[in-house]
Amino acid sequence: MKFKIVGISSIVFAILLLFSLKVFGFDGEILIPNALKKGDKVCLLSMSYVEPWEDPYFYKERAKIAIDKLKSYGLEVDFYEEAFKVSEFVGDDTAQLRADLFNKAVKDKDIKAIFDFSGGFCAIQTLDKIDYKAFRANKKIFVGYSDASIVGQAILKKSGVITFHGPMLGATYHLNETLCFDNLFDILMNPKPEFELKNIDDGTPFQIYKNGNCEGRIVGGNMWEMQHLMGTL
C-alpha cells in the first residue's frame, strides 16, 4: 500500500521512524485481513481492565453509543459485556477473562473484526494469553489505540497480521469525530492502493521539511506502551 503524504512535521516524522523499529517486525509473510462489508458481524470488547472506582453507568452509556455507531455503518454487533467486569486487583483478576473473550472472538467464524472499546490500563496482562496461531489462521481486523495498541503490536510480531491503530468507539474526541470514523471505515470497507494523509484537525497543511519518496514498513502504537515491550519476545 502506498501513501500520498501531503505534508508532515518533524515531530511526526521522528515518531514514524521510531515506529518502524525492527523489533516489531514479523519474519514471515505479512497477512492483510479481509475488508469489511455491510451486514458483517463485528465484536466490541475491552482488552484493558475496568477500575473498581469507575462509574458503570459511563460504560453502559458509551457502549450504547459505540454499538449504534457500528450499526450506522451497516454492521451487526456482538457486545462482549463480560470483558467490562470490574477488577479488584489492578486487572490481574480479569486478565484471563479478557484474553479468553478475545480468543473466542478470533475463533468465531461469524465475527470479521474486533474493536477495542476505549483503551485504559493493563492490556499488557493479556499478551501471553492470546492465541496468536488462531489469529493468523483467521486474520481478523483488530482496531484500537492507546493501551490497546500494545495488543496490535503483539499481534503483528507473533501472528504477522496487520492491525489498525485507529479511533476507538468508546472514547471521546475533540476533533471532527464523524470525519475520524468515516475515514476509518473507508479504509476498513473500501481498501485502496493509495491513501492521502492530511490534517483532519483544522485543515492546516503539514510542513514539508524534505521532499522525496520513501518506502518502508510503519508500525503504529502508543510510545508509553511500546517501551513496556522492551526486553520481551
C-alpha positions in Angstrom: 0.0 0.0 0.0 1.3 3.5 -0.9 0.6 6.7 1.0 0.5 10.1 -0.6 1.9 12.4 2.0 0.5 16.0 1.9 3.0 17.1 4.5 4.5 16.1 7.8 6.0 17.9 10.8 9.4 17.0 12.2 7.9 15.5 15.3 5.6 13.2 13.5 8.4 12.2 11.1 10.6 11.2 14.1 7.7 9.2 15.6 7.2 7.3 12.3 10.9 6.5 12.2 10.6 5.0 15.7 7.5 3.0 14.8 9.5 1.3 12.0 11.8 -0.4 14.5 12.6 -4.0 13.5 11.7 -5.2 17.0 8.1 -5.1 16.0 8.6 -6.9 12.7 7.5 -10.4 11.7 9.9 -12.7 10.0 7.4 -14.4 7.6 4.7 -13.3 5.2 2.6 -10.3 6.5 -1.1 -11.0 6.1 -3.8 -8.4 5.5 -7.3 -9.0 6.9 -10.3 -9.2 4.5 -12.2 -5.9 4.1 -15.4 -5.4 6.0 -18.8 -5.2 4.2 -22.2 -4.2 5.2 -24.0 -7.0 7.1 -20.8 -8.4 8.6 -20.7 -9.1 12.3 -18.1 -7.4 14.5 -17.2 -7.7 18.2 -16.8 -4.9 20.7 -14.8 -5.7 23.8 -12.1 -4.3 26.1 -8.5 -5.6 26.5 -7.9 -3.1 29.3 -9.2 -3.6 32.9 -12.0 -1.7 34.5 -11.1 0.0 37.7 -13.4 -0.5 40.7 -13.9 3.3 41.1 -15.2 3.7 37.5 -18.9 4.5 37.1 -20.7 1.5 35.5 -23.2 4.0 34.1 -20.4 5.6 32.0 -19.6 2.3 30.3 -23.2 1.4 29.6 -23.9 4.8 28.0 -20.7 4.8 26.0 -21.3 1.2 24.9 -24.7 2.1 23.6 -23.2 5.0 21.6 -20.4 2.7 20.3 -22.8 -0.1 19.2 -25.1 2.5 17.5 -22.1 3.9 15.7 -21.1 0.5 14.4 -24.6 -0.2 13.3 -24.7 3.1 11.4 -22.0 1.6 9.1 -24.3 -1.4 8.3 -22.6 -3.8 10.7 -24.0 -6.3 13.2 -22.5 -6.1 16.7 -21.7 -8.7 19.3 -21.0 -6.8 22.6 -18.8 -8.8 25.0 -20.0 -7.2 28.1 -18.2 -9.7 30.3 -14.9 -8.0 29.3 -16.0 -5.0 31.4 -16.1 -6.9 34.7 -14.8 -4.7 37.4 -11.3 -5.6 38.6 -10.4 -5.5 42.3 -6.7 -6.3 41.8 -5.4 -3.8 39.1 -6.6 -6.1 36.3 -4.8 -9.3 37.4 -8.1 -11.0 38.3 -9.7 -10.3 35.0 -6.7 -10.6 32.5 -7.5 -14.3 31.7 -11.2 -13.4 31.2 -10.3 -10.6 28.8 -7.9 -12.8 26.8 -10.4 -15.7 26.7 -13.1 -13.4 25.2 -10.6 -12.1 22.7 -9.7 -15.6 21.7 -13.4 -16.5 21.5 -13.9 -13.7 19.0 -10.9 -14.7 17.0 -12.1 -18.2 16.6 -15.7 -17.2 15.8 -16.1 -17.6 12.1 -19.0 -15.2 12.0 -17.0 -12.3 13.5 -15.0 -10.4 10.9 -13.5 -7.6 13.1 -12.7 -6.9 16.8 -13.0 -3.3 18.1 -11.4 -2.3 21.4 -13.7 -0.1 23.4 -11.6 2.7 24.7 -8.2 1.6 26.0 -7.1 2.3 29.6 -4.6 0.2 31.5 -3.0 -3.3 31.7 -3.9 -4.7 28.3 -0.3 -6.0 28.6 -1.6 -8.6 31.1 -3.4 -10.4 28.2 -0.5 -10.7 25.8 0.8 -14.1 27.0 -2.7 -15.5 26.9 -3.6 -14.6 23.3 -3.8 -17.4 20.8 -1.6 -15.9 18.1 -1.7 -19.0 15.8 -5.5 -18.8 15.8 -5.3 -15.1 15.0 -3.0 -15.8 12.0 -5.3 -18.6 10.8 -8.4 -16.3 11.0 -6.7 -12.9 10.3 -9.4 -10.7 11.8 -9.4 -6.9 11.7 -8.3 -5.5 15.1 -8.8 -1.8 15.8 -7.5 0.1 18.9 -5.1 2.7 20.2 -3.6 3.9 23.5 -3.4 0.9 25.8 -4.9 -1.4 23.2 -2.1 -0.6 20.7 0.1 -3.0 22.6 -2.2 -5.8 21.5 -1.9 -4.7 17.9 1.9 -4.7 18.2 2.0 -8.2 19.7 -0.3 -9.5 17.0 2.0 -8.1 14.3 5.1 -9.6 16.0 3.5 -13.0 16.9 0.9 -13.5 14.2 2.2 -11.5 11.3 -1.2 -9.9 10.7 -1.7 -6.2 10.0 -3.8 -4.4 12.7 -5.3 -0.9 12.7 -4.2 1.9 15.0 -7.3 3.9 14.8 -10.0 5.7 16.8 -12.0 3.7 19.3 -15.7 3.7 19.6 -16.0 4.2 23.4 -13.6 7.2 23.5 -14.5 10.9 23.2 -12.8 13.2 20.7 -12.3 16.9 20.4 -11.5 16.6 16.7 -14.1 16.1 14.0 -15.4 12.7 15.3 -17.6 12.0 12.2 -14.7 12.5 9.9 -12.4 10.3 12.0 -14.7 7.4 11.8 -15.7 7.9 8.2 -12.0 7.8 7.3 -11.5 4.6 9.4 -14.4 2.7 7.9 -13.5 3.9 4.4 -10.2 2.1 5.0 -11.8 -1.0 6.5 -14.6 -1.3 4.0 -13.1 0.3 0.8 -9.4 -0.6 0.7 -7.4 1.3 -1.9 -3.7 1.0 -3.0 -3.2 4.7 -2.0 -4.5 7.0 0.7 -3.9 10.6 1.3 -2.6 11.7 4.7 -3.9 15.0 5.8 -4.6 17.2 8.8 -8.1 16.4 10.0 -8.0 19.0 12.8 -8.3 22.4 11.2 -7.1 21.6 7.7 -3.8 23.4 8.2 -1.3 21.8 5.8 1.6 19.9 7.3 5.0 21.4 6.8 7.3 19.5 4.5 11.0 19.6 5.5 12.4 17.5 2.7 10.6 16.5 -0.4 11.1 13.0 -1.8 9.8 9.4 -1.8 10.4 6.7 0.7 9.4 3.1 1.2 9.2 1.0 4.3 7.0 -0.6 7.0 5.3 1.7 9.5 4.2 0.3 12.8 1.8 2.5 14.8 1.4 2.5 18.5 1.5 4.3 21.8 5.0 5.3 22.8 4.3 4.6 26.5 3.1 1.1 25.7 6.0 0.4 23.2 8.6 1.0 25.9 6.8 -1.6 28.1 7.7 -4.2 25.4 11.4 -3.7 25.7 13.1 -7.0 26.7 10.1 -9.2 25.7 9.8 -11.7 23.0 
